[in-house]
Amino acid sequence: MGKYWPQTGNSHNWDGIFIHNGIWYFVEAKAHLEEANQKCSAKSEKSIETIINAFQDTCGESLAEEWQKSNCYQLANRLAFINFCNKVGIDAKLLYINFVNGYDVNGKKNVDNFEKWKRKWQEEYNNLQISEELKKSIYNVYIDCHMPQEPYKLPK
């Protein structure tokens, strides 16, 4: 990925990676809506140019700079990574695991229903103007972390 993505600064970090039926799944896990809001932190002109080139390859020339300047930058760079994998012959998909009814941590309010996550992702797709074709490489799983009042008992 050397010339496709900058080799300085923060590299892609995944919460998980697995292969199923020959498809590589790159996993991002999210517990709070704010985690999806990120801006590009690249400072050097060379890095920004490299990122924009990768975005042009992923979404086209007309949207690349918008992707780079967007608050949806993390989703954009994940999609560029998936695009790169597919171009070099690795069948790859992006899998978001979205937690619902988790704990409030450090003042961040947990997401209390699935619809909030669905709205958040739709907002990001709209902001980035993601094509229907590109959406086919994104999967969302929603996990309810709510603990029942009574502890679960294994059947005998």
C-alpha positions in Angstrom: 0.0 0.0 0.0 3.1 2.1 0.0 2.3 4.5 -2.9 -1.5 4.1 -2.5 -1.5 5.5 1.1 0.9 7.6 3.1 3.4 5.7 5.1 3.7 8.3 7.9 1.3 9.2 10.6 -1.4 6.8 11.8 -1.8 3.6 9.9 -5.1 1.7 9.6 -5.9 -0.1 12.8 -8.6 -2.7 12.7 -10.7 -4.1 15.5 -10.6 -7.5 13.8 -9.8 -9.3 10.5 -11.1 -12.6 9.4 -11.6 -14.7 6.3 -14.9 -16.4 5.4 -15.4 -18.3 2.1 -12.4 -16.6 0.6 -13.5 -13.1 1.5 -11.4 -10.9 3.9 -13.5 -9.0 6.4 -12.0 -5.9 8.0 -13.8 -5.1 11.2 -14.5 -1.8 12.9 -16.4 -1.9 16.2 -18.2 1.2 17.4 -19.9 1.8 20.8 -20.7 5.5 20.5 -21.9 7.7 17.6 -19.1 10.1 18.1 -16.5 7.4 17.2 -17.6 7.6 13.6 -16.9 11.4 13.4 -13.3 11.9 12.4 -11.4 14.4 10.3 -8.2 13.8 8.3 -5.2 14.6 10.5 -2.6 14.5 7.7 -0.4 17.6 7.7 2.0 17.2 4.8 1.0 18.2 1.3 2.5 15.0 0.0 0.3 12.9 2.4 -2.8 14.8 1.5 -2.1 14.4 -2.2 -1.6 10.7 -1.7 -4.9 10.4 0.2 -6.8 12.4 -2.4 -5.4 10.2 -5.1 -6.6 7.1 -3.2 -10.0 8.6 -2.8 -10.1 9.5 -6.5 -9.5 5.9 -7.3 -12.3 4.9 -4.9 -15.0 7.5 -5.4 -14.0 9.5 -8.5 -12.3 12.8 -9.0 -15.4 14.9 -8.2 -15.8 13.7 -4.6 -12.2 13.0 -3.5 -11.4 16.3 -1.9 -14.8 16.3 -0.2 -14.0 12.9 1.3 -10.6 14.1 2.5 -12.1 17.2 4.2 -15.2 15.4 5.6 -16.1 14.5 9.2 -16.7 11.0 7.7 -13.0 10.6 7.0 -12.7 7.3 8.8 -15.3 5.6 6.7 -13.8 7.2 3.6 -10.3 5.9 4.3 -11.7 2.4 5.2 -13.4 2.3 1.8 -10.2 3.4 0.1 -8.5 0.4 1.8 -11.2 -2.0 0.7 -10.9 -0.6 -2.8 -7.1 -1.1 -2.8 -7.5 -4.7 -1.6 -10.0 -5.5 -4.4 -7.8 -3.9 -7.0 -4.8 -6.1 -6.0 -7.0 -9.2 -6.1 -8.0 -9.6 -2.5 -11.8 -10.0 -2.1 -12.4 -7.6 0.8 -15.4 -6.2 2.7 -15.8 -3.7 5.5 -17.8 -4.9 8.6 -19.0 -2.5 11.2 -20.1 -4.0 14.5 -22.3 -1.4 16.2 -23.1 -1.9 19.9 -26.4 -0.8 21.4 -27.2 -0.5 25.1 -23.6 -0.6 26.2 -22.1 1.3 29.0 -21.7 5.1 29.2 -17.9 5.6 29.2 -16.0 8.9 29.8 -19.2 10.9 29.4 -20.0 9.3 26.0 -23.6 8.3 25.9 -24.2 4.8 24.6 -26.5 4.2 21.7 -29.8 3.0 23.0 -31.4 1.7 19.8 -30.5 0.3 16.4 -32.3 3.1 14.5 -29.8 5.7 15.8 -26.9 3.6 14.3 -28.8 3.1 11.0 -29.5 6.9 10.8 -25.8 7.6 11.5 -24.6 5.4 8.8 -27.1 6.7 6.3 -26.0 10.2 7.2 -22.4 9.2 6.5 -23.3 7.5 3.2 -25.2 10.6 2.1 -22.4 13.0 3.2 -19.8 11.0 1.2 -22.3 10.4 -1.6 -21.4 6.7 -1.6 -22.5 4.8 -4.7 -24.7 1.8 -4.5 -21.9 -0.3 -5.8 -19.5 0.8 -3.0 -22.3 0.2 -0.4 -22.1 -3.5 -1.4 -18.7 -3.7 0.3 -20.1 -2.5 3.7 -21.9 -4.7 6.2 -23.3 -3.5 9.5 -24.0 -5.8 12.4 -25.9 -4.5 15.5 -25.3 -6.1 18.8 -27.6 -5.4 21.8 -25.5 -5.4 25.0 -28.5 -4.9 27.3 -28.2 -7.1 30.4 -31.5 -8.7 31.4 -32.7 -8.2 35.0 -32.2 -11.8 35.7 -28.9 -13.5 34.9 -29.1 -16.0 32.1 -29.1 -19.6 33.3 -27.8 -22.4 31.1 -30.3 -25.2 30.5 -29.7 -28.4 32.4 
